[in-house]
C-alpha cells in the first residue's frame, strides 16, 4: 500500500505542477469536493453508529477507490468528457492523500521522537540530493526504504512514506524538446547503409539519443509510467483478494454498523462532494470548466461512494475482529450500489452524446462545425 500511495502522490504532483490543475482555482474545485466527500460521510456515520469502540471507525467512510471510479467511467467510453474524468481522478487523489494522513494521525501508535527525527533527517537528505542534481535511482530507493522503516517505528503509519516520497520526486526534466530534437536529428541524419557498430562517433550519438529520450520526461512521469501497471494489476488486486472476504459461516452481522457504513458511502459521500463543489463555485473559490456541466458532475459524484480498497484498508486498522466483518459487508454493499447507481445516472445524463463527443475529437471537427453554423 505504500507503493500505491507513492503512485497516487506522483499523480497528484504531476497534475498540480505539469497538468491542468496548475491554475489554483481549477484545482480548488476537486479539492473542495474531496473535502466535502470526507467530512459529510463521517458526520453521517457518527450519527448512525452507536457511541463506543465502533465510532473509532469513522475514517473508514472517507475514501474513494480511484481505480474503480476510473474503471466505471471507462465503461461509458466516449460519452464521458475528459473534464469529468479529470475532476473525479483529481478528487480521488486528494481524497486518498487526506485518507492516508488520517491513517497516520488517527490510527498510528505512540510517537517515537528518535524515529521521527531519523525520518526528518532522511527527508532532508532526499531534498538535498535532489537540489544537488543527483539522479542515481539506487540511492533514492535506499533512502526511501530507510524512511519507510523510520516512519514504521515512529508510531505514524508507514504508508505516509509513499506520500512524502511522491511529493518529493523531481518534476523538472533535464532535456528540453529543442535539445532532444537536435540529438535525434543527428542520429537520423546518418546514412541508412552505415553500421552503428563500426563508428565510435555513431555509437556515441546513439547512446546520447537513448539518454535524451529518457530524460525528456520528468522523473515523476517516468516513475508513474513504470509503476502504474504494477500497482493497478498486482498491488491492488492482491490487497483486495486478501482483505475483501467476509466469512459467512457463523457470521453475526451487526446491522447497525453495516447500515451506518453503507449510508455514509451511498448518501453522505455524493452529498458532500456535490454540496462542497457547488459552494466552492458559488463563492468564487473555484472555477467549474464549461465542459463539465452540473448535469454530469452531480451524477458523477455518486461514483465517489465506491470506497472499496482504501475503505477495507482503514477498516482493518479501525475495527476489532468482532466488528470488521460487518464493516466490510457495508463497504461491499455500498460500493456495488454506488457503481450501479452512478453508471445508471451517467448513462441517462449522457444518452446520445457518445457519437457527438467522438466526432468532436476528430481533427478539423471544430472547423467543420463552425462552417456548418455559418
C-alpha positions in Angstrom: 0.0 0.0 0.0 3.0 2.3 0.4 3.7 1.8 -3.3 0.1 2.6 -4.1 0.2 5.9 -2.2 3.6 6.7 -3.8 1.9 6.4 -7.3 -1.1 8.4 -6.1 1.2 11.1 -4.8 3.1 11.2 -8.1 -0.2 11.7 -10.0 -1.2 14.5 -7.7 2.1 16.3 -8.1 2.1 15.9 -11.9 -1.4 17.4 -12.1 -0.5 20.3 -9.8 2.8 21.1 -11.4 2.6 20.0 -15.1 -1.1 19.3 -15.7 -4.4 21.1 -15.9 -4.6 21.8 -12.1 -1.7 24.3 -12.3 -4.4 27.0 -12.0 -5.2 27.2 -8.3 -8.9 28.0 -8.9 -9.3 25.0 -11.2 -7.6 22.8 -8.6 -9.8 24.2 -5.9 -13.0 22.5 -7.3 -11.9 18.8 -6.8 -10.1 19.8 -3.6 -13.3 21.3 -2.1 -15.3 18.4 -3.4 -12.9 15.9 -1.8 -13.1 17.8 1.5 -16.9 17.6 1.4 -16.6 13.9 0.4 -14.6 13.3 3.6 -16.4 15.4 6.2 -20.1 14.7 5.3 -19.8 10.8 5.3 -18.0 11.0 8.6 -20.9 13.0 10.0 -23.5 10.5 8.6 -21.5 7.6 10.1 -21.2 9.1 13.5 -24.9 10.0 13.6 -25.9 6.4 12.8 -23.4 4.3 14.7 -23.6 3.7 18.4 -21.1 5.6 20.6 -18.2 3.5 21.7 -15.5 1.5 20.1 -17.3 1.3 16.7 -17.3 5.1 16.4 -13.5 4.8 16.1 -14.1 3.5 12.6 -15.1 6.9 11.2 -12.0 7.0 9.0 -13.4 4.0 7.0 -16.0 6.1 5.2 -13.7 8.9 4.0 -12.0 7.4 0.9 -12.8 6.9 -2.8 -11.4 4.0 -4.7 -9.6 5.7 -7.6 -9.1 2.5 -9.8 -12.8 1.5 -9.6 -14.1 5.0 -10.3 -11.9 5.3 -13.4 -12.9 1.8 -14.4 -16.6 2.7 -14.2 -16.0 5.8 -16.4 -14.3 3.6 -19.0 -17.4 1.6 -19.3 -19.2 4.6 -20.8 -16.3 5.3 -23.2 -16.5 8.5 -25.3 -19.8 9.5 -23.7 -17.8 10.8 -20.7 -15.9 14.1 -21.3 -12.3 14.4 -20.3 -13.2 17.2 -17.8 -15.3 14.8 -15.7 -12.5 12.2 -15.8 -10.0 14.8 -14.6 -12.4 16.0 -11.9 -13.1 12.6 -10.4 -9.5 11.5 -10.7 -8.2 14.6 -9.0 -10.9 14.3 -6.3 -9.9 10.7 -5.7 -6.2 11.6 -5.4 -6.9 14.5 -2.9 -9.2 12.1 -1.1 -6.6 9.3 -0.9 -3.9 11.7 0.4 -6.3 13.0 3.0 -7.2 9.5 4.0 -3.6 8.4 4.5 -2.9 11.5 6.7 -5.9 10.5 8.8 -4.5 7.0 9.0 -1.2 8.4 10.1 -2.7 10.6 12.8 -5.8 8.6 13.9 -4.7 5.0 13.6 -1.0 5.1 14.4 0.7 4.1 17.7 2.5 6.1 20.3 5.0 8.5 18.8 8.8 7.8 19.0 10.8 11.1 18.9 14.0 9.4 17.8 12.4 7.6 14.9 10.6 10.8 13.9 14.0 12.7 13.9 15.5 10.0 11.7 12.6 10.2 9.3 13.0 14.0 9.2 16.7 13.6 8.5 16.1 11.2 5.7 13.6 13.6 4.1 16.3 16.4 4.4 18.9 14.1 2.7 16.5 13.4 -0.2 15.8 17.1 -0.7 19.5 18.0 -0.5 20.4 15.3 -3.1 17.7 16.5 -5.4 19.0 20.1 -5.2 22.5 18.8 -6.0 21.2 17.2 -9.1 21.9 13.6 -8.1 19.9 11.3 -10.4 21.0 7.8 -9.4 17.9 5.8 -8.6 19.5 3.3 -6.2 20.4 5.9 -3.6 16.9 7.2 -3.6 15.5 3.7 -3.3 17.8 3.1 -0.3 16.7 6.4 1.4 13.1 5.6 0.7 13.3 2.2 2.4 15.0 3.9 5.3 12.2 6.5 5.5 9.6 3.7 5.5 11.4 1.9 8.4 11.8 5.1 10.4 8.1 6.0 10.0 7.0 2.5 10.8 9.0 2.7 14.1 7.8 6.3 14.8 4.2 5.4 15.5 2.9 7.0 12.3 1.6 4.7 9.7 4.3 3.7 7.3 2.2 4.4 4.2 2.9 8.1 4.8 6.4 7.4 3.4 4.7 6.8 0.0 3.0 10.2 0.0 6.2 12.0 1.1 8.4 10.4 -1.5 5.9 11.0 -4.3 5.7 14.7 -3.4 9.5 15.0 -3.3 10.0 13.4 -6.7 11.5 16.0 -9.1 9.1 17.5 -11.7 11.8 19.1 -13.9 13.0 17.3 -16.9 16.7 17.6 -17.8 16.4 17.6 -21.7 14.3 20.2 -23.4 12.3 19.5 -26.6 14.7 21.6 -28.6 17.7 19.7 -27.4 16.0 16.3 -27.9 15.1 17.2 -31.5 18.7 18.2 -32.2 20.1 15.0 -30.8 17.6 12.8 -32.7 18.2 14.8 -35.9 21.9 13.9 -35.6 21.1 10.2 -35.3 18.5 10.1 -38.2 20.9 12.1 -40.5 23.3 9.1 -40.7 23.2 7.1 -43.9 21.0 4.1 -43.9 23.7 1.7 -45.0 26.2 2.8 -42.4 26.7 0.3 -39.5 26.4 1.7 -36.0 29.0 -0.7 -34.5 31.8 0.3 -36.9 31.9 4.0 -35.9 32.7 5.3 -32.4 31.1 8.6 -33.0 27.9 6.9 -34.3 27.8 4.8 -31.2 28.2 7.9 -29.0 25.4 9.6 -30.8 23.1 6.6 -30.4 23.9 6.4 -26.7 23.2 10.1 -26.3 19.9 9.7 -28.1 18.8 6.9 -25.7 19.7 9.1 -22.6 18.0 12.1 -24.1 14.7 10.3 -24.9 14.6 9.1 -21.3 15.5 12.4 -19.7 13.0 14.3 -21.9 10.3 13.1 -19.4 10.4 14.4 -15.8 11.2 11.8 -13.1 7.6 11.9 -11.8 6.3 11.0 -15.3 8.9 8.2 -15.7 8.2 6.7 -12.3 4.4 6.9 -12.8 4.7 5.1 -16.2 6.9 2.4 -14.7 5.0 1.7 -11.5 1.4 2.3 -12.5 0.9 -1.2 -14.2 2.4 -2.9 -11.1 0.1 -1.1 -8.8 -3.0 -1.4 -10.9 -2.6 -5.1 -11.9 -0.7 -6.5 -8.9 -0.7 -4.5 -5.7 -4.4 -3.5 -5.6 -5.9 -6.9 -6.8 -3.7 -8.8 -4.3 -4.7 -6.5 -1.5 -8.4 -6.7 -2.5 -8.3 -10.5 -2.7 -6.6 -10.7 0.7 -8.9 -8.3 2.6 -12.3 -8.2 0.9 -13.5 -11.6 2.1 -16.5 -11.7 4.6 -16.7 -15.0 6.5 -20.2 -16.3 6.0 -20.1 -19.3 8.3 -21.0 -18.3 11.8 -21.2 -14.6 10.8 -23.1 -12.4 13.3 -23.9 -9.3 11.3 -24.1 -6.0 13.2 -26.9 -4.5 11.1 -26.5 -1.0 12.7 -22.8 -0.8 11.8 -23.2 -2.2 8.3 -26.0 0.3 7.7 -24.0 3.2 9.0 -21.1 2.4 6.8 -23.3 1.8 3.7 -25.3 5.0 4.3 -22.2 7.1 4.8 -20.9 6.0 1.3 -24.2 5.9 -0.6 -25.8 9.1 0.8 -23.1 11.1 2.6 -20.3 10.8 0.0 -22.2 12.1 -3.1 -24.0 14.7 -1.0 -20.7 16.0 0.5 -19.0 16.1 -2.9 -21.9 17.9 -4.6 -22.6 20.4 -1.9 -19.0 21.5 -1.4 -18.4 21.7 -5.2 -21.5 23.9 -5.6 -20.5 26.1 -2.6 -16.9 26.5 -3.9 -18.1 27.7 -7.4 -20.8 29.9 -6.0 -18.4 31.6 -3.6 -15.8 32.2 -6.3 -13.2 30.0 -4.7 -13.2 27.5 -7.6 -13.9 27.5 -11.3 -16.1 24.9 -13.0 -14.9 24.2 -16.5 -17.5 24.9 -19.2 -17.1 21.3 -20.4 -18.2 20.0 -17.0 -21.9 20.8 -16.6 -23.7 20.2 -13.3 -25.8 17.5 -15.0 -22.7 15.4 -15.3 -20.8 16.4 -12.2 -23.8 15.6 -9.8 -24.4 12.1 -11.1 -20.7 11.6 -11.4 -20.4 12.3 -7.7 -22.3 9.1 -6.9 -19.3 7.1 -8.1 -17.2 8.6 -5.3 -19.1 6.4 -2.9 -17.1 3.4 -4.2 -14.7 3.1 -1.3 -13.5 -0.5 -1.7 -9.7 -0.7 -1.5 -8.9 2.2 0.8 -12.0 1.6 2.9 -11.0 -2.0 3.5 -7.5 -0.8 4.4 -8.7 1.6 7.0 -11.4 -0.7 8.3 -8.7 -3.3 9.1 -7.0 -0.7 11.2 -10.0 0.8 12.9 -12.3 -2.1 13.8 -11.8 -5.1 16.1 -12.3 -8.6 14.9 -15.9 -8.7 16.0 -16.9 -5.6 14.0 -14.7 -5.9 11.0 -16.9 -8.4 9.0 -19.9 -6.2 9.4 -17.9 -3.1 8.3 -16.7 -5.0 5.2 -20.2 -6.0 4.4 -21.3 -2.4 4.5 -18.4 -1.4 2.3 -19.1 -4.0 -0.3 -22.8 -3.3 -0.5 -22.2 0.5 -0.7 -19.5 0.0 -3.5 -21.8 -2.1 -5.6 -24.8 0.3 -5.1 -22.8 3.4 -5.9 -21.2 1.8 -9.0 -24.7 0.7 -10.3 -26.4 4.0 -9.4 -23.6 6.2 -10.7 -23.3 4.4 -14.0 -27.0 4.4 -14.5 -27.3 8.1 -13.7 -24.4 9.0 -16.0 -25.7 6.8 -18.8 -29.0 8.6 -18.6 -27.4 12.0 -18.5 -25.1 11.3 -21.5 -27.7 9.5 -23.6 -26.9 10.3 -27.3 -23.7 12.2 -26.6 -21.2 9.4 -27.3 -21.3 9.9 -31.1 -21.1 13.7 -30.7 -18.1 13.5 -28.4 -16.3 11.1 -30.7 -17.0 13.2 -33.7 -15.8 16.4 -31.9 -12.5 14.7 -31.1 -11.7 14.1 -34.8 -9.2 16.5 -36.5 -10.9 19.5 -38.0 -14.2 18.9 -36.2 -14.3 22.4 -34.8 -13.7 23.9 -38.1 -16.4 21.8 -39.8 -18.9 22.7 -37.0 -18.1 26.4 -37.3 -18.6 26.2 -41.0 -21.9 24.5 -40.6 -23.0 27.3 -38.2 -22.1 29.9 -40.7 
